[in-house]
């Protein structure tokens, strides 16, 4: 009897949802104790590579909200020479690290986004949840920031604003800018427990970084009923 009940709810569950899988590409910028202080800087030429790429998966639970999982990888970099602060320009610190991010959370649309209805579909949206980020462990020694060990990690909170548009029946394109508030001040190597490395910057401010992305996704699944079970 238990198996019959599980089977019944599995059928209903699978019937009442639509999925999205997609790819992402864009750029990153760092906000911390090194480099620029602009939160969004997409078009300005960068001194160091900062491209990121990703994969994402969504379950559209209703026309107004979705559960979303993303995997993003690439480079995160900062260079004092790109700053408008003359003190940073004179200091000339810089770093670059590979970055890997896993995020899980909920996406909310401003308008109903029911893909099974006819007509043009577009809406702004916001996303938040939690991120888990891996990056190189860095430190400052002799005015040079370099890798001092293996990889380290931190959790953070994403704040994402985007706009999506259905260009074909099952194809959606979106653009988004998302900042991440991290629970660490050491992505740039400004804080170290090792006495051989020098601490610098504002120890009272945690690091942030931003991804500016273009996403392309494919939708599939049966027409949802958006029912509550």
C-alpha positions as CSV (number, residue, x, y, z in Angstrom):
1,X,0.0,0.0,0.0
2,X,2.8,2.4,0.8
3,X,4.4,1.8,-2.6
4,X,1.2,2.6,-4.3
5,X,0.9,5.9,-2.4
6,X,4.5,6.8,-3.2
7,X,3.9,6.0,-6.9
8,X,0.7,8.0,-7.0
9,X,2.4,11.1,-5.6
10,X,5.4,10.7,-7.8
11,X,3.1,10.8,-10.9
12,X,1.4,13.9,-9.6
13,X,4.7,15.5,-8.8
14,X,6.2,14.9,-12.2
15,X,3.0,16.2,-13.9
16,X,3.0,19.4,-12.0
17,X,6.3,21.0,-13.0
18,X,8.4,22.3,-15.8
19,X,12.2,22.3,-15.9
20,X,14.9,24.5,-17.3
21,X,18.5,23.7,-18.1
22,X,20.9,26.3,-19.4
23,X,24.3,27.8,-19.9
24,X,25.8,31.1,-18.8
25,X,28.7,33.3,-19.8
26,X,29.9,36.7,-18.5
27,X,32.4,38.6,-16.4
28,X,33.3,38.9,-12.7
29,X,34.5,41.9,-10.7
30,X,35.8,42.0,-7.2
31,X,34.9,44.5,-4.4
32,X,37.3,44.4,-1.5
33,X,40.7,45.7,-0.5
34,X,42.3,45.6,-3.9
35,X,41.4,47.1,-7.3
36,X,38.2,48.9,-8.3
37,X,35.4,49.8,-6.0
38,X,32.6,49.8,-8.6
39,X,30.0,47.2,-7.9
40,X,29.0,46.8,-11.6
41,X,31.7,47.1,-14.3
42,X,30.8,45.1,-17.4
43,X,32.0,47.1,-20.4
44,X,35.3,48.6,-19.0
45,X,38.4,46.8,-20.3
46,X,40.1,44.9,-17.6
47,X,43.8,44.5,-16.8
48,X,43.4,40.8,-15.9
49,X,41.1,38.0,-17.2
50,X,37.8,37.9,-15.5
51,X,35.5,35.6,-17.6
52,X,33.1,33.2,-16.0
53,X,30.9,30.4,-17.4
54,X,28.2,28.3,-15.8
55,X,25.4,25.7,-15.9
56,X,22.1,26.1,-14.2
57,X,19.0,24.1,-13.5
58,X,15.5,25.3,-12.5
59,X,12.2,23.9,-11.4
60,X,9.5,26.4,-12.1
61,X,7.2,25.7,-9.2
62,X,4.7,28.4,-10.2
63,X,4.4,31.3,-12.7
64,X,5.9,33.5,-10.1
65,X,8.7,31.5,-8.4
66,X,11.3,28.9,-9.2
67,X,13.9,26.8,-7.3
68,X,17.3,27.3,-8.9
69,X,20.7,25.6,-8.7
70,X,23.8,27.0,-10.5
71,X,27.4,26.0,-11.0
72,X,29.7,28.9,-12.1
73,X,33.5,28.7,-12.7
74,X,36.1,31.0,-14.1
75,X,38.5,33.7,-12.9
76,X,38.2,36.4,-10.3
77,X,40.8,39.2,-10.3
78,X,41.6,42.7,-9.1
79,X,44.4,45.2,-9.8
80,X,45.1,48.4,-8.0
81,X,46.1,50.0,-11.4
82,X,42.4,49.9,-12.4
83,X,41.3,51.9,-9.3
84,X,40.5,55.5,-9.2
85,X,41.9,55.7,-5.7
86,X,45.4,57.2,-6.0
87,X,46.6,55.4,-2.9
88,X,45.7,52.0,-4.5
89,X,47.3,53.0,-7.8
90,X,50.5,53.8,-6.0
91,X,50.4,50.6,-4.0
92,X,50.0,48.4,-7.1
93,X,48.6,45.2,-5.4
94,X,46.9,42.7,-7.6
95,X,45.7,39.1,-7.5
96,X,44.0,36.5,-9.7
97,X,42.4,33.2,-8.6
98,X,40.2,30.6,-10.2
99,X,36.8,30.6,-8.7
100,X,34.1,28.0,-8.4
101,X,30.6,28.7,-7.1
102,X,27.6,26.6,-6.3
103,X,24.4,28.4,-5.5
104,X,21.0,27.2,-4.4
105,X,18.0,29.4,-3.8
106,X,14.7,30.8,-5.1
107,X,14.0,33.0,-8.1
108,X,10.9,35.4,-8.0
109,X,9.5,37.0,-11.1
110,X,7.8,40.4,-11.1
111,X,5.1,39.2,-13.5
112,X,3.5,35.8,-14.2
113,X,5.8,33.8,-16.4
114,X,3.6,30.8,-17.4
115,X,5.4,29.3,-20.4
116,X,2.4,27.3,-21.5
117,X,0.3,30.4,-22.3
118,X,0.5,32.0,-25.7
119,X,2.0,35.4,-26.4
120,X,5.2,37.3,-25.6
121,X,6.7,36.3,-22.2
122,X,9.1,38.6,-20.4
123,X,9.7,39.7,-16.8
124,X,12.2,41.1,-14.4
125,X,13.2,38.8,-11.6
126,X,15.3,38.6,-8.5
127,X,17.2,35.6,-7.0
128,X,18.6,35.0,-3.6
129,X,19.7,32.0,-1.5
130,X,23.1,30.8,-0.5
131,X,26.4,30.3,-2.3
132,X,29.4,28.1,-1.6
133,X,32.6,29.4,-3.2
134,X,36.1,28.0,-3.6
135,X,39.2,30.0,-4.4
136,X,42.9,30.0,-3.9
137,X,44.4,30.8,-0.5
138,X,46.4,34.0,-0.9
139,X,48.8,36.1,1.2
140,X,50.8,39.3,0.9
141,X,54.6,39.0,1.2
142,X,57.2,41.5,0.0
143,X,54.4,43.6,-1.6
144,X,53.4,40.6,-3.8
145,X,50.1,38.7,-3.4
146,X,50.6,35.0,-4.2
147,X,49.1,31.6,-3.5
148,X,50.2,30.4,-0.1
149,X,48.5,27.0,0.0
150,X,45.8,25.0,-1.6
151,X,42.2,26.0,-2.1
152,X,39.9,27.5,0.6
153,X,36.2,28.3,0.7
154,X,33.5,30.4,2.1
155,X,29.7,30.7,2.1
156,X,27.9,33.8,1.0
157,X,24.5,35.4,0.1
158,X,23.6,36.3,-3.5
159,X,21.6,39.3,-4.5
160,X,20.7,39.0,-8.1
161,X,18.5,41.2,-10.4
162,X,17.7,40.1,-13.9
163,X,15.4,40.2,-16.9
164,X,14.3,37.2,-19.0
165,X,12.5,36.9,-22.3
166,X,11.2,33.9,-24.2
167,X,12.6,34.1,-27.7
168,X,11.2,30.7,-28.9
169,X,8.6,28.4,-27.5
170,X,11.1,26.5,-25.4
171,X,14.1,28.9,-25.4
172,X,14.6,31.7,-22.8
173,X,17.4,34.3,-22.8
174,X,18.1,36.4,-19.7
175,X,20.6,38.9,-18.5
176,X,21.4,39.4,-14.8
177,X,23.8,41.1,-12.4
178,X,24.4,39.5,-9.1
179,X,26.5,40.6,-6.1
180,X,27.6,38.1,-3.5
181,X,28.2,39.1,0.1
182,X,30.8,36.7,1.4
183,X,31.4,35.5,5.0
184,X,35.1,36.2,4.6
185,X,37.5,39.1,4.2
186,X,40.3,37.0,2.7
187,X,39.5,36.3,-1.0
188,X,42.2,38.9,-1.8
189,X,44.7,37.6,0.8
190,X,44.3,40.7,3.0
191,X,43.9,38.7,6.2
192,X,46.3,35.9,7.2
193,X,46.9,33.9,10.4
194,X,50.5,33.3,9.3
195,X,53.0,35.9,10.7
196,X,55.1,35.6,7.6
197,X,52.3,37.4,5.6
198,X,51.2,41.0,6.0
199,X,47.6,42.0,6.7
200,X,46.2,45.1,5.0
201,X,43.0,46.9,4.2
202,X,39.8,47.3,6.2
203,X,39.4,44.3,8.5
204,X,35.8,45.4,9.3
205,X,34.5,44.9,5.8
206,X,33.9,41.5,4.2
207,X,34.6,40.9,0.5
208,X,32.0,41.0,-2.3
209,X,32.2,39.9,-5.9
210,X,29.8,40.4,-8.8
211,X,28.9,38.2,-11.7
212,X,27.3,39.9,-14.8
213,X,25.9,37.0,-16.9
214,X,23.9,36.2,-20.1
215,X,21.9,33.0,-19.7
216,X,20.4,30.8,-22.4
217,X,18.1,28.0,-21.2
218,X,15.9,25.3,-22.7
219,X,12.6,24.4,-21.0
220,X,11.0,20.9,-20.9
221,X,8.4,19.0,-19.0
222,X,4.7,18.5,-19.0
223,X,2.3,21.4,-18.7
224,X,2.2,22.2,-15.0
225,X,-1.0,22.4,-13.0
226,X,0.7,24.5,-10.2
227,X,-1.3,22.7,-7.6
228,X,-0.5,22.3,-3.9
229,X,-0.3,18.7,-2.6
